[in-house]
Amino acid sequence: MPLGDIAGEALGGVFRFIARMVFEIVVEIVLHGTGVLILRMLRPKHEPGETAAVLTGLVFWIAMVALGVWIYRATG
């Protein structure tokens, strides 16, 4: 039974690592990066905060998904 416990813990660690990497990519690059770009266009002389950038990116991507769904339904 100890071998099963060791394998389970190893798989759990691998899964946590992969989940963390996916989370970092989504939050840091997609949400934060998009938010920083948008806020810098709107206020070029101010450095955007972390929370404002992530929320701006989140709102942008939600709007893009909603627009895509609306276009899909309008043309289909």
Residue pairs with C-beta under 8 A, 6 or more apart in sequence:
27 54
30 57
30 61
31 53
31 54
31 57
31 58
31 61
32 50
32 53
32 54
32 57
33 57
34 56
34 57
34 60
34 61
35 48
35 52
35 53
35 54
35 55
35 56
35 57
35 58
35 60
36 48
36 53
36 57
38 56
38 57
38 60
39 46
39 48
39 52
39 53
39 56
40 48
48 56
